[in-house]
Amino acid sequence: MATTAAKLSVLFVCLGNICRSPTAHGVFAKLVEQAGYSDLIQVDSAGTGDWHLNHAPDRRTAQVAATKGYDLSELRARLVTSADFNQFDYIIAMDNANLEDLRAMQPQGYQGYLGLFLDFSEQSAVQEVPDPYYGGEDGFELVFGLVEDAANGLLRHMQSSHLQVLGS
């Protein structure tokens, strides 16, 4: 696990790494930057499927993010690997199917957090971030709202759980 006295790391995971996890990556990275933690928290995203490797986020994802002030243009899809368990303190799945795939990859003795993103959300009506890929434009707006809420909750959790690392 990557935690040292100076750094925490978060990996967001969805299926193709072109909709949900890059949205979470972009939103959380900006929150981290605004909080002054960019040197203390590393943020990345990956997918459990290899259909979109090296692709930019879905144009609909990028458009919704841009209207909210987030730039996802530098992000490229990559595949999650077993090595990620050695690098990331938090490996956060968007839904239960991806969480199960991650659990199957999880090495024995992993000490980090492996769970669902919406576990950090203030709302309780939705447990998983739905995949908007095959749906309409409104699905991307819904995903963005869920992601923004959970990202704020994750940052609050990290602030309260890792005060010595974050220097707060």
DSSP file with accessible surface (Angstrom, degrees, kcal/mol):
  #  RESIDUE AA STRUCTURE BP1 BP2  ACC     N-H-->O    O-->H-N    N-H-->O    O-->H-N    TCO  KAPPA ALPHA  PHI   PSI    X-CA   Y-CA   Z-CA
    1    1 A M              0   0  102      0, 0.0    86,-0.1     0, 0.0    85,-0.1   0.000 360.0 360.0 360.0 146.8    0.0    0.0    0.0
    2    2 A A        +     0   0   32     83,-0.1     5,-0.1     7,-0.1    86,-0.1   0.561 360.0 124.8 -85.5  -9.7    1.2    3.4   -0.9
    3    3 A T        +     0   0   52      6,-0.1     2,-0.2     3,-0.1     5,-0.2  -0.281  28.9 160.2 -59.4 127.3    0.5    5.4    2.2
    4    4 A T        -     0   0   80      3,-1.4     3,-0.5   161,-0.0    -2,-0.0  -0.711  61.2 -84.8-126.0-174.0    3.5    7.1    3.6
    5    5 A A  S    S+     0   0   94     -2,-0.2     3,-0.1     1,-0.2    -2,-0.1   0.599 128.3  36.3 -69.0  -7.4    3.8   10.0    6.0
    6    6 A A  S    S+     0   0   56      1,-0.2     2,-0.3   160,-0.0    -1,-0.2   0.485 111.3  44.7-126.5  -1.8    3.4   12.3    2.9
    7    7 A K        -     0   0   77     -3,-0.5    -3,-1.4    -5,-0.1     2,-0.3  -0.996  42.8-171.0-153.5 141.7    1.0   10.8    0.4
    8    8 A L  E     -a   41   0A   0     32,-2.8    34,-3.0    -2,-0.3     2,-0.4  -0.895  18.3-152.5-121.0 158.2   -2.4    9.1   -0.1
    9    9 A S  E     -a   42   0A   1     -2,-0.3    81,-1.9    32,-0.2    80,-0.8  -0.995   8.2-168.3-140.6 141.9   -3.6    7.6   -3.3
   10   10 A V  E     -ab  43  90A   0     32,-2.6    34,-2.0    -2,-0.4     2,-0.5  -0.992   1.7-168.7-130.7 132.3   -7.0    7.0   -4.8
   11   11 A L  E     -ab  44  91A   0     79,-2.9    81,-3.2    -2,-0.4     2,-0.4  -0.986   9.3-156.2-122.0 122.2   -8.0    4.9   -7.8
   12   12 A F  E     -ab  45  92A   0     32,-2.2    34,-2.4    -2,-0.5     2,-0.4  -0.837  15.5-165.1 -96.3 135.0  -11.6    5.1   -9.2
   13   13 A V  E     +ab  46  93A   0     79,-3.0    81,-2.1    -2,-0.4    82,-0.3  -0.975  20.1 150.6-131.2 130.1  -12.7    2.1  -11.2
   14   14 A C  E     -a   47   0A   3     32,-1.6    34,-1.8    -2,-0.4    35,-0.3  -0.617  56.3 -83.7-131.0-162.0  -15.6    1.5  -13.6
   15   15 A L  S    S+     0   0   62     32,-0.3    34,-3.0    -2,-0.2    33,-0.2   0.990 115.8   8.2 -76.1 -61.3  -16.1   -0.8  -16.6
   16   16 A G  S    S-     0   0   11     31,-0.2    31,-0.2    32,-0.2    36,-0.2   0.542  88.2-128.6-102.5  -8.2  -14.5    1.0  -19.6
   17   17 A N  S    S+     0   0    3     29,-0.3    30,-0.1    60,-0.1    28,-0.1   0.845  85.2  96.3  61.6  36.9  -12.8    4.0  -17.9
   18   18 A I  S    S+     0   0   11     39,-0.1    40,-2.6    59,-0.1    43,-0.2   0.470  89.7  17.6-128.6  -7.0  -14.5    6.5  -20.2
   19   19 A C  S  > S+     0   0    4     38,-0.2     4,-1.4    42,-0.1     5,-0.1   0.577 125.1  21.6-124.7 -76.9  -17.6    7.7  -18.3
   20   20 A R  H  > S+     0   0    2      2,-0.2     4,-2.5     1,-0.2     5,-0.2   0.942 122.1  44.8 -72.0 -51.9  -17.9    7.2  -14.6
   21   21 A S  H  > S+     0   0    0      1,-0.2     4,-2.9     2,-0.2    -1,-0.2   0.901 113.6  49.4 -68.4 -36.4  -14.4    6.7  -13.3
   22   22 A P  H  > S+     0   0    1      0, 0.0     4,-2.9     0, 0.0    -1,-0.2   0.885 110.4  52.7 -68.3 -30.2  -12.9    9.6  -15.3
   23   23 A T  H  X S+     0   0    6     -4,-1.4     4,-2.8     2,-0.2     5,-0.3   0.958 112.4  44.3 -62.7 -48.4  -15.7   11.8  -14.1
   24   24 A A  H  X S+     0   0    0     -4,-2.5     4,-2.9     2,-0.2     5,-0.3   0.912 113.3  52.2 -60.9 -42.3  -14.8   10.8  -10.5
   25   25 A H  H  X S+     0   0   23     -4,-2.9     4,-2.6     1,-0.2     5,-0.2   0.953 113.6  42.7 -57.8 -52.1  -11.1   11.3  -11.3
   26   26 A G  H  X S+     0   0   12     -4,-2.9     4,-1.8     2,-0.2    -2,-0.2   0.912 117.3  45.3 -64.2 -44.5  -11.6   14.8  -12.6
   27   27 A V  H  X S+     0   0    1     -4,-2.8     4,-2.2    -5,-0.2    -2,-0.2   0.947 116.7  44.2 -66.3 -47.7  -14.0   15.9   -9.9
   28   28 A F  H  X S+     0   0    0     -4,-2.9     4,-2.8    -5,-0.3     5,-0.2   0.916 111.0  54.1 -67.4 -39.9  -12.0   14.5   -7.0
   29   29 A A  H  X S+     0   0   33     -4,-2.6     4,-2.5    -5,-0.3    -1,-0.2   0.902 109.9  48.1 -60.4 -39.3   -8.7   15.8   -8.4
   30   30 A K  H  X S+     0   0   65     -4,-1.8     4,-3.0    -5,-0.2    -1,-0.2   0.914 111.3  49.6 -69.3 -39.8  -10.2   19.3   -8.6
   31   31 A L  H  X S+     0   0   17     -4,-2.2     4,-1.9     2,-0.2    -2,-0.2   0.915 111.2  50.2 -61.8 -42.3  -11.5   19.1   -5.1
   32   32 A V  H  <>S+     0   0    2     -4,-2.8     5,-2.8     2,-0.2     4,-0.4   0.925 112.2  47.4 -60.6 -44.8   -8.1   17.9   -3.9
   33   33 A E  H ><5S+     0   0  130     -4,-2.5     3,-1.5     1,-0.2     5,-0.2   0.935 110.9  50.4 -62.9 -46.4   -6.5   20.8   -5.7
   34   34 A Q  H 3<5S+     0   0  131     -4,-3.0    -1,-0.2     1,-0.3    -2,-0.2   0.832 109.3  52.2 -63.0 -30.5   -8.9   23.4   -4.3
   35   35 A A  T 3<5S-     0   0   41     -4,-1.9    -1,-0.3    -5,-0.2    -2,-0.2   0.519 117.6-114.2 -81.9  -6.4   -8.3   22.0   -0.8
   36   36 A G  T < 5S+     0   0   59     -3,-1.5     3,-0.3    -4,-0.4    -3,-0.2   0.707  84.7 116.6  82.0  22.9   -4.5   22.4   -1.3
   37   37 A Y    >>< +     0   0   20     -5,-2.8     3,-2.2    -6,-0.2     4,-1.9   0.240  27.2 114.6-108.2  13.2   -3.8   18.7   -1.1
   38   38 A S  T 34 S+     0   0   57     -6,-0.4    -1,-0.2     1,-0.3    -5,-0.1   0.824  81.9  47.5 -57.4 -32.7   -2.4   18.1   -4.7
   39   39 A D  T 34 S+     0   0  141     -3,-0.3    -1,-0.3     1,-0.2    -2,-0.1   0.573 117.5  44.0 -81.5  -7.8    1.0   17.2   -3.3
   40   40 A L  T <4 S+     0   0   42     -3,-2.2   -32,-2.8     1,-0.2     2,-0.5   0.605 109.5  50.9-111.9 -19.0   -0.6   14.9   -0.7
   41   41 A I  E  <  -a    8   0A   6     -4,-1.9     2,-0.4   -34,-0.2   -32,-0.2  -0.979  63.0-157.5-129.0 121.4   -3.2   12.9   -2.7
   42   42 A Q  E     -a    9   0A  57    -34,-3.0   -32,-2.6    -2,-0.5     2,-0.4  -0.792  13.9-163.7 -93.1 136.9   -2.6   11.1   -5.9
   43   43 A V  E     +a   10   0A  24     -2,-0.4     2,-0.3   -34,-0.2   -32,-0.2  -0.974  18.1 151.9-126.2 136.8   -5.7   10.5   -8.1
   44   44 A D  E     -a   11   0A  40    -34,-2.0   -32,-2.2    -2,-0.4     2,-0.3  -0.920  23.3-148.1-149.6 173.0   -6.1    8.1  -11.0
   45   45 A S  E     +a   12   0A   3     -2,-0.3     2,-0.3   -34,-0.2   -32,-0.2  -0.978  15.8 169.8-146.1 158.1   -8.8    6.0  -12.7
   46   46 A A  E     -a   13   0A   0    -34,-2.4   -32,-1.6    -2,-0.3     2,-0.3  -0.953  22.2-125.2-157.7 171.2   -9.0    2.7  -14.6
   47   47 A G  E     -ac  14  79A   0     31,-2.5    33,-2.9    -2,-0.3   -32,-0.3  -0.881  12.0-140.0-125.7 157.7  -11.4    0.2  -16.0
   48   48 A T  S    S+     0   0   30    -34,-1.8     2,-0.3    -2,-0.3   -33,-0.2   0.610  90.0  63.4 -88.5 -14.4  -12.0   -3.5  -15.6
   49   49 A G  S    S-     0   0    9    -34,-3.0     3,-0.3   -35,-0.3    -2,-0.1  -0.832  71.0-146.6-111.4 153.1  -12.7   -3.9  -19.3
   50   50 A D    >   +     0   0   98     -2,-0.3     3,-0.9     1,-0.2   -34,-0.1   0.212  66.3 106.5-105.8  19.2  -10.2   -3.3  -22.1
   51   51 A W  T 3  S+     0   0  156      1,-0.2    -1,-0.2     0, 0.0   -35,-0.1   0.783  88.1  33.8 -68.0 -29.4  -12.5   -2.0  -24.9
   52   52 A H  T >  S+     0   0   36     -3,-0.3     3,-2.6   -36,-0.2    25,-0.4   0.084  77.3 164.6-119.3  24.5  -11.4    1.6  -24.7
   53   53 A L  T <  S+     0   0   67     -3,-0.9    25,-0.2     1,-0.3     3,-0.1  -0.143  74.6   3.7 -52.5 133.8   -7.8    1.5  -23.8
   54   54 A N  T 3  S+     0   0  125     23,-3.2    -1,-0.3     1,-0.2     2,-0.2   0.481  99.7 133.9  68.1   7.8   -6.0    4.8  -24.4
   55   55 A H    <   -     0   0  100     -3,-2.6    22,-2.7     1,-0.1    -1,-0.2  -0.578  58.7-115.9 -83.6 150.8   -9.2    6.5  -25.4
   56   56 A A        -     0   0   45     20,-0.2    20,-0.2    -2,-0.2     3,-0.1  -0.321  51.8 -73.2 -70.9 163.4  -10.3    9.9  -24.1
   57   57 A P        -     0   0   13      0, 0.0   -38,-0.2     0, 0.0    -1,-0.2  -0.223  67.4 -79.0 -55.6 151.0  -13.4   10.1  -21.9
   58   58 A D     >  -     0   0   22    -40,-2.6     4,-2.6     1,-0.1     3,-0.3  -0.210  42.2-120.3 -49.1 139.5  -16.7    9.7  -23.8
   59   59 A R  H  > S+     0   0  151      1,-0.2     4,-2.5     2,-0.2     5,-0.2   0.843 113.6  53.4 -58.7 -35.4  -17.6   13.0  -25.5
   60   60 A R  H  > S+     0   0   37      2,-0.2     4,-2.3     1,-0.2    -1,-0.2   0.907 109.8  48.0 -67.7 -38.7  -20.9   13.2  -23.5
   61   61 A T  H  > S+     0   0    4     -3,-0.3     4,-2.5     2,-0.2    -2,-0.2   0.944 113.3  47.5 -62.0 -48.6  -19.0   12.7  -20.2
   62   62 A A  H  X S+     0   0   36     -4,-2.6     4,-2.6     1,-0.2    -2,-0.2   0.882 111.2  51.8 -62.6 -38.4  -16.4   15.4  -21.2
   63   63 A Q  H  X S+     0   0  101     -4,-2.5     4,-2.1    -5,-0.2    -1,-0.2   0.932 111.2  45.4 -66.3 -46.2  -19.2   17.8  -22.3
   64   64 A V  H  X S+     0   0   13     -4,-2.3     4,-1.0     1,-0.2    -2,-0.2   0.942 114.2  49.7 -63.0 -44.3  -21.1   17.5  -19.0
   65   65 A A  H ><>S+     0   0    1     -4,-2.5     5,-2.8     1,-0.2     3,-0.8   0.925 109.4  51.9 -59.8 -43.7  -17.9   17.9  -17.1
   66   66 A A  H ><5S+     0   0   64     -4,-2.6     3,-1.6     1,-0.3    -1,-0.2   0.888 104.5  55.3 -62.7 -38.7  -16.9   21.0  -19.1
   67   67 A T  H 3<5S+     0   0  105     -4,-2.1    -1,-0.3     1,-0.3    -2,-0.2   0.757 110.3  47.9 -65.9 -21.0  -20.2   22.7  -18.4
   68   68 A K  T <<5S-     0   0   91     -4,-1.0    -1,-0.3    -3,-0.8    -2,-0.2   0.323 127.3 -98.6 -98.8   1.5  -19.5   22.2  -14.7
   69   69 A G  T < 5S+     0   0   43     -3,-1.6     2,-0.4     1,-0.3    -3,-0.2   0.682  81.5 127.1  92.9  19.4  -16.0   23.5  -14.9
   70   70 A Y      < -     0   0   19     -5,-2.8     2,-0.6    -6,-0.2    -1,-0.3  -0.927  45.6-152.1-114.3 134.3  -14.0   20.3  -15.1
   71   71 A D        +     0   0  125     -2,-0.4     3,-0.2   -45,-0.1    -9,-0.1  -0.908  21.5 166.8-107.2 113.9  -11.5   19.5  -17.8
   72   72 A L    >   +     0   0    4     -2,-0.6     3,-1.7   -10,-0.2    -1,-0.1   0.291  44.3 110.9-103.9   9.0  -11.1   15.7  -18.5
   73   73 A S  T 3  S+     0   0   57      1,-0.3    -1,-0.1   -17,-0.1   -11,-0.0   0.733  73.8  53.2 -63.9 -24.6   -9.2   16.2  -21.8
   74   74 A E  T 3  S+     0   0  166     -3,-0.2    -1,-0.3   -18,-0.1     2,-0.2   0.627  88.0 101.3 -84.3 -12.7   -5.9   14.8  -20.4
   75   75 A L    <   -     0   0   30     -3,-1.7     2,-0.4   -53,-0.0    -3,-0.0  -0.478  49.2-173.4 -77.9 143.8   -7.4   11.6  -19.1
   76   76 A R        -     0   0  128     -2,-0.2   -20,-0.2   -20,-0.2   -31,-0.2  -0.997  29.5-105.0-136.2 141.1   -7.0    8.3  -21.1
   77   77 A A        +     0   0    2    -22,-2.7   -23,-3.2   -25,-0.4     2,-0.3  -0.341  42.2 172.7 -66.4 140.3   -8.5    4.9  -20.3
   78   78 A R        -     0   0   62    -25,-0.2   -31,-2.5   -24,-0.1     2,-0.4  -0.947  32.6-105.8-141.9 164.0   -6.4    2.2  -18.8
   79   79 A L  B     -c   47   0A  64     -2,-0.3   -31,-0.2   -33,-0.2     2,-0.1  -0.732  32.5-119.3 -92.6 135.6   -6.9   -1.2  -17.5
   80   80 A V        -     0   0    8    -33,-2.9     2,-0.3    -2,-0.4    -1,-0.0  -0.462  36.8-167.5 -68.2 144.7   -6.8   -1.8  -13.7
   81   81 A T    >   -     0   0   59     -2,-0.1     3,-1.4     1,-0.1     4,-0.4  -0.890  37.5-107.7-131.1 165.6   -4.1   -4.3  -12.8
   82   82 A S  T >  S+     0   0   76     -2,-0.3     3,-1.4     1,-0.3     4,-0.4   0.817 116.3  67.4 -63.1 -27.9   -3.1   -6.3   -9.7
   83   83 A A  T >> S+     0   0   54      1,-0.3     3,-1.5     2,-0.2     4,-0.8   0.782  84.7  72.3 -63.1 -24.9   -0.1   -3.9   -9.3
   84   84 A D  H X> S+     0   0    5     -3,-1.4     4,-2.5     1,-0.3     3,-0.6   0.813  86.3  64.2 -61.3 -27.0   -2.6   -1.1   -8.5
   85   85 A F  H <4 S+     0   0    1     -3,-1.4    -1,-0.3    -4,-0.4    26,-0.2   0.752 102.2  49.4 -69.3 -21.7   -3.2   -2.8   -5.2
   86   86 A N  H <4 S+     0   0  113     -3,-1.5    -1,-0.2    -4,-0.4    -2,-0.2   0.660 117.9  40.0 -84.3 -18.5    0.4   -2.0   -4.3
   87   87 A Q  H << S+     0   0   81     -4,-0.8     2,-0.4    -3,-0.6    -2,-0.2   0.745 104.3  66.4-102.8 -28.1    0.1    1.6   -5.4
   88   88 A F     <  -     0   0    0     -4,-2.5    24,-0.2     1,-0.1   -78,-0.1  -0.850  47.1-167.9-113.6 133.7   -3.3    2.8   -4.2
   89   89 A D  S    S+     0   0    4    -80,-0.8    24,-2.9    -2,-0.4     2,-0.5   0.789  88.7  37.4 -77.8 -33.6   -4.7    3.2   -0.6
   90   90 A Y  E     -bd  10 113A  11    -81,-1.9   -79,-2.9    22,-0.2     2,-0.6  -0.989  63.1-177.5-123.4 120.5   -8.2    3.6   -1.8
   91   91 A I  E     -bd  11 114A   0     22,-3.1    24,-1.5    -2,-0.5     2,-0.5  -0.977  17.3-169.6-117.5 113.8   -9.6    1.5   -4.7
   92   92 A I  E     -bd  12 115A   0    -81,-3.2   -79,-3.0    -2,-0.6     2,-0.3  -0.924   8.1-155.2-119.9 118.1  -13.1    2.7   -5.3
   93   93 A A  E     -bd  13 116A   0     22,-2.8    24,-2.7    -2,-0.5    25,-0.3  -0.620  13.9-145.1 -91.5 148.5  -15.6    0.9   -7.6
   94   94 A M  S    S+     0   0    1    -81,-2.1    35,-2.8    -2,-0.3     2,-0.3   0.743  81.8   8.4 -81.5 -26.2  -18.5    2.6   -9.3
   95   95 A D  S  > S-     0   0   23    -82,-0.3     4,-2.1    33,-0.2     5,-0.1  -0.936  79.9 -99.4-149.5 171.4  -20.8   -0.4   -9.0
   96   96 A N  H  > S+     0   0   70     -2,-0.3     4,-2.6     1,-0.2     5,-0.2   0.832 116.1  58.1 -66.0 -33.4  -21.0   -3.9   -7.5
   97   97 A A  H  > S+     0   0   63      2,-0.2     4,-2.0     1,-0.2    -1,-0.2   0.939 111.0  42.4 -63.5 -44.4  -20.0   -5.7  -10.7
   98   98 A N  H  > S+     0   0    2      2,-0.2     4,-2.4     1,-0.2    -2,-0.2   0.876 111.6  55.7 -69.7 -34.2  -16.7   -3.8  -10.8
   99   99 A L  H  X S+     0   0    4     -4,-2.1     4,-2.7     2,-0.2    -2,-0.2   0.923 107.4  49.3 -62.5 -42.0  -16.3   -4.3   -7.1
  100  100 A E  H  X S+     0   0  101     -4,-2.6     4,-1.9     2,-0.2    -1,-0.2   0.906 109.8  51.3 -64.4 -40.4  -16.6   -8.0   -7.5
  101  101 A D  H  X S+     0   0   77     -4,-2.0     4,-1.0     1,-0.2    -1,-0.2   0.912 111.8  47.9 -61.1 -41.4  -14.0   -8.0  -10.3
  102  102 A L  H  X S+     0   0    0     -4,-2.4     4,-1.5     1,-0.2     3,-0.5   0.902 108.2  53.7 -66.6 -40.9  -11.7   -6.0   -8.1
  103  103 A R  H  < S+     0   0  117     -4,-2.7    -1,-0.2     1,-0.2    -2,-0.2   0.872 105.2  55.0 -61.7 -35.1  -12.2   -8.4   -5.2
  104  104 A A  H  < S+     0   0   90     -4,-1.9    -1,-0.2     1,-0.2    -2,-0.2   0.803 113.8  41.4 -67.2 -27.8  -11.2  -11.3   -7.5
  105  105 A M  H  < S+     0   0   60     -4,-1.0    -1,-0.2    -3,-0.5    -2,-0.2   0.635  86.8 117.7 -89.0 -20.0   -7.9   -9.4   -8.3
  106  106 A Q     <  -     0   0   71     -4,-1.5     2,-0.1    -5,-0.1     3,-0.1  -0.295  63.1-131.4 -58.8 122.8   -7.2   -8.3   -4.7
  107  107 A P    >   -     0   0   47      0, 0.0     3,-1.7     0, 0.0    -1,-0.1  -0.418  31.8 -92.9 -72.1 151.8   -4.0   -9.8   -3.4
  108  108 A Q  T 3  S+     0   0  205      1,-0.2     3,-0.1    -2,-0.1     0, 0.0  -0.370 112.0  26.7 -60.8 135.0   -4.0  -11.4    0.0
  109  109 A G  T 3  S+     0   0   52      1,-0.3    -1,-0.2    -3,-0.1     2,-0.2   0.469  74.9 158.9  90.6   2.6   -3.0   -8.9    2.7
  110  110 A Y    <   -     0   0   24     -3,-1.7    -1,-0.3     1,-0.2     4,-0.1  -0.424  19.3-171.4 -60.0 126.8   -4.2   -5.7    0.9
  111  111 A Q        +     0   0  149    -26,-0.2    -1,-0.2    -2,-0.2   -22,-0.1   0.441  49.1  94.1-102.7  -2.4   -4.6   -3.2    3.7
  112  112 A G  S    S-     0   0   22    -27,-0.2     2,-0.5   -24,-0.2   -22,-0.2  -0.103  85.6 -80.2 -82.3-175.3   -6.3   -0.4    1.8
  113  113 A Y  E     +d   90   0A  63    -24,-2.9   -22,-3.1     2,-0.0     2,-0.4  -0.749  42.0 178.4 -88.2 127.6   -9.9    0.5    1.2
  114  114 A L  E     +d   91   0A  26     -2,-0.5     2,-0.3   -24,-0.2   -22,-0.2  -0.969  34.9  98.3-128.5 112.3  -11.8   -1.4   -1.4
  115  115 A G  E     -d   92   0A   5    -24,-1.5   -22,-2.8    -2,-0.4     2,-0.3  -0.936  68.9 -49.2-169.8-168.5  -15.4   -0.5   -1.7
  116  116 A L  E >   -d   93   0A  14     -2,-0.3     3,-1.2   -24,-0.2     4,-0.2  -0.632  35.7-135.8 -88.9 143.0  -18.1    1.4   -3.5
  117  117 A F  G >  S+     0   0    0    -24,-2.7     3,-2.1    -2,-0.3   -23,-0.1   0.894 102.6  59.7 -62.0 -42.9  -17.9    5.1   -4.3
  118  118 A L  G >  S+     0   0   10      9,-0.4     3,-1.4   -25,-0.3    -1,-0.3   0.596  81.9  83.1 -72.9  -1.9  -21.4    6.0   -3.2
  119  119 A D  G <  S+     0   0   92     -3,-1.2    -1,-0.3     1,-0.3    -2,-0.2   0.744  93.5  50.1 -64.3 -19.8  -20.6    4.7    0.3
  120  120 A F  G <  S+     0   0   25     -3,-2.1    -1,-0.3    -4,-0.2    -2,-0.2   0.387  91.7 110.3 -95.5   0.9  -19.1    8.2    0.7
  121  121 A S    <   -     0   0   18     -3,-1.4    29,-0.1     1,-0.1    25,-0.1  -0.450  66.2-140.8 -80.9 150.6  -22.3    9.9   -0.6
  122  122 A E  S    S+     0   0  135     -2,-0.1     2,-0.1     2,-0.0    -1,-0.1   0.782  85.8  74.7 -75.4 -31.2  -24.7   12.0    1.6
  123  123 A Q        -     0   0   54      1,-0.1    -2,-0.1    23,-0.1     0, 0.0  -0.478  59.4-168.8 -81.5 156.2  -27.7   10.5   -0.3
  124  124 A S        +     0   0  100     -2,-0.1    -1,-0.1     1,-0.0    -2,-0.0   0.399  66.1  86.8-124.8   1.8  -28.8    7.0    0.4
  125  125 A A  S    S+     0   0   94      1,-0.1     2,-0.5     2,-0.0    -1,-0.0   0.835  90.2  47.7 -73.8 -31.3  -31.3    6.3   -2.4
  126  126 A V        -     0   0   51      1,-0.1    -1,-0.1    -8,-0.1     3,-0.1  -0.939  56.2-179.6-116.4 129.8  -28.7    5.2   -4.9
  127  127 A Q  S    S+     0   0  106     -2,-0.5    -9,-0.4     1,-0.2     2,-0.3   0.697  70.0  40.0 -98.0 -26.2  -26.0    2.6   -4.0
  128  128 A E  S    S-     0   0   74    -10,-0.1   -33,-0.2   -11,-0.1    -1,-0.2  -0.953  82.2-115.6-127.3 147.0  -24.2    2.4   -7.3
  129  129 A V        -     0   0    0    -35,-2.8  -109,-0.1    -2,-0.3    14,-0.1  -0.710  42.8-129.2 -78.3 116.4  -23.2    4.9   -9.9
  130  130 A P        -     0   0   53      0, 0.0    -1,-0.0     0, 0.0   -35,-0.0  -0.366  16.1-113.1 -70.6 147.9  -25.2    3.9  -13.0
  131  131 A D        -     0   0   68      1,-0.1     3,-0.4    -2,-0.1     4,-0.1  -0.707  28.6-172.3 -81.4 115.6  -23.4    3.4  -16.3
  132  132 A P    >   +     0   0    6      0, 0.0     3,-1.6     0, 0.0     8,-0.2   0.514  54.9 104.9 -86.1  -1.5  -24.7    6.2  -18.6
  133  133 A Y  T 3  S+     0   0   67      1,-0.3   -73,-0.1     6,-0.1     7,-0.0   0.839  88.7  30.6 -53.0 -45.9  -23.0    4.8  -21.7
  134  134 A Y  T 3  S+     0   0  211     -3,-0.4    -1,-0.3     2,-0.0     2,-0.1   0.400 112.1  79.1 -96.5   4.4  -26.0    3.3  -23.5
  135  135 A G  S <  S-     0   0   43     -3,-1.6     2,-0.0     1,-0.2     5,-0.0  -0.203  85.3 -77.4 -99.4-166.9  -28.5    5.8  -22.1
  136  136 A G    >>  -     0   0   40     -2,-0.1     3,-1.3     1,-0.1     4,-0.6  -0.202  50.4 -88.9 -86.0 179.6  -29.6    9.3  -22.9
  137  137 A E  H >> S+     0   0   96      1,-0.3     4,-1.1     2,-0.2     3,-0.9   0.812 120.7  65.8 -60.0 -32.9  -27.9   12.6  -22.1
  138  138 A D  H 3> S+     0   0  123      1,-0.2     4,-2.3     2,-0.2    -1,-0.3   0.799  90.5  65.8 -64.6 -25.2  -29.7   12.9  -18.7
  139  139 A G  H <> S+     0   0   17     -3,-1.3     4,-2.5     1,-0.2    -1,-0.2   0.865  98.6  52.3 -63.2 -34.4  -27.8    9.9  -17.5
  140  140 A F  H <X S+     0   0    6     -3,-0.9     4,-2.3    -4,-0.6    -1,-0.2   0.876 108.7  49.8 -71.3 -35.8  -24.5   11.8  -17.6
  141  141 A E  H  X S+     0   0   84     -4,-1.1     4,-2.2     2,-0.2    -2,-0.2   0.912 111.2  49.6 -65.5 -43.8  -26.0   14.6  -15.6
  142  142 A L  H  X S+     0   0   93     -4,-2.3     4,-2.4     2,-0.2     5,-0.2   0.939 111.1  49.1 -59.6 -48.2  -27.2   12.1  -13.0
  143  143 A V  H  X S+     0   0    3     -4,-2.5     4,-2.9     1,-0.2     5,-0.2   0.929 109.4  52.9 -58.1 -45.0  -23.8   10.5  -12.8
  144  144 A F  H  X S+     0   0    5     -4,-2.3     4,-2.8     1,-0.2    -1,-0.2   0.924 109.2  48.4 -59.2 -44.8  -22.2   13.9  -12.4
  145  145 A G  H  X S+     0   0   37     -4,-2.2     4,-2.0     2,-0.2    -1,-0.2   0.918 113.5  46.5 -62.2 -43.7  -24.4   14.8   -9.5
  146  146 A L  H  X S+     0   0   14     -4,-2.4     4,-2.5     1,-0.2     5,-0.2   0.919 114.0  48.8 -63.7 -42.5  -23.8   11.5   -7.7
  147  147 A V  H  X S+     0   0    0     -4,-2.9     4,-2.9    -5,-0.2     5,-0.2   0.919 109.5  51.1 -65.0 -45.1  -20.1   11.7   -8.3
  148  148 A E  H  X S+     0   0   66     -4,-2.8     4,-2.0    -5,-0.2    -1,-0.2   0.928 112.1  47.5 -60.4 -42.8  -19.8   15.3   -7.0
  149  149 A D  H  X S+     0   0   42     -4,-2.0     4,-2.0    -5,-0.2    -2,-0.2   0.947 115.2  44.0 -63.6 -48.5  -21.7   14.3   -3.9
  150  150 A A  H  X S+     0   0    0     -4,-2.5     4,-2.8     1,-0.2    -2,-0.2   0.867 109.8  56.7 -67.9 -34.8  -19.5   11.2   -3.2
  151  151 A A  H  X S+     0   0    0     -4,-2.9     4,-2.4     2,-0.2    -1,-0.2   0.918 107.6  48.2 -63.1 -42.2  -16.3   13.1   -4.0
  152  152 A N  H  X S+     0   0   58     -4,-2.0     4,-2.3    -5,-0.2    -1,-0.2   0.917 112.7  49.0 -62.6 -41.3  -17.1   15.7   -1.4
  153  153 A G  H  X S+     0   0    7     -4,-2.0     4,-2.5     2,-0.2    -2,-0.2   0.894 109.8  51.4 -65.2 -39.4  -17.8   12.9    1.1
  154  154 A L  H  X S+     0   0    0     -4,-2.8     4,-2.8     2,-0.2     5,-0.2   0.926 109.7  49.5 -63.7 -44.1  -14.6   11.0    0.2
  155  155 A L  H  X S+     0   0   13     -4,-2.4     4,-2.7     2,-0.2    -2,-0.2   0.934 111.1  49.3 -63.0 -42.5  -12.5   14.2    0.8
  156  156 A R  H  X S+     0   0  106     -4,-2.3     4,-2.3     1,-0.2    -1,-0.2   0.925 111.6  50.1 -60.1 -43.3  -14.2   14.8    4.1
  157  157 A H  H  X S+     0   0   62     -4,-2.5     4,-2.5     1,-0.2     5,-0.2   0.927 111.6  47.5 -59.7 -46.6  -13.5   11.2    5.1
  158  158 A M  H  X S+     0   0    0     -4,-2.8     4,-2.2     1,-0.2    -2,-0.2   0.895 110.4  52.6 -65.0 -38.7   -9.9   11.5    4.1
  159  159 A Q  H  < S+     0   0   57     -4,-2.7    -1,-0.2    -5,-0.2    -2,-0.2   0.917 115.7  40.0 -62.0 -42.4   -9.5   14.7    6.0
  160  160 A S  H  < S+     0   0   84     -4,-2.3     3,-0.3    -5,-0.2    -2,-0.2   0.827 122.2  40.9 -78.6 -27.6  -11.0   13.1    9.2
  161  161 A S  H  < S+     0   0   55     -4,-2.5    -2,-0.2    -5,-0.2    -1,-0.2   0.681 124.5  32.8 -92.2 -21.4   -9.2    9.8    8.8
  162  162 A H     X  +     0   0   33     -4,-2.2     4,-2.6    -5,-0.2     3,-0.5  -0.199  66.7 141.3-131.7  42.0   -5.8   11.0    7.7
  163  163 A L  H  >>S+     0   0   80     -3,-0.3     4,-1.5     1,-0.2     5,-1.1   0.884  75.1  53.4 -56.1 -40.2   -5.2   14.4    9.4
  164  164 A Q  H  45S+     0   0  148      1,-0.2    -1,-0.2     2,-0.2    -2,-0.1   0.878 112.7  44.0 -66.8 -32.7   -1.5   13.7   10.0
  165  165 A V  H  45S+     0   0    9     -3,-0.5    -2,-0.2     1,-0.2    -1,-0.2   0.918 118.4  43.1 -75.1 -41.5   -0.9   13.0    6.3
  166  166 A L  H  <5S-     0   0    5     -4,-2.6    -2,-0.2    -8,-0.2    -1,-0.2   0.577 102.1-131.8 -84.3 -10.0   -3.0   15.9    5.0
  167  167 A G  T  <5       0   0   69     -4,-1.5    -3,-0.2    -5,-0.3    -4,-0.1   0.773 360.0 360.0  69.3  24.7   -1.6   18.3    7.6
  168  168 A S      <       0   0   84     -5,-1.1    -1,-0.2    -6,-0.2    -2,-0.1  -0.668 360.0 360.0 -91.9 360.0   -5.0   19.6    8.6
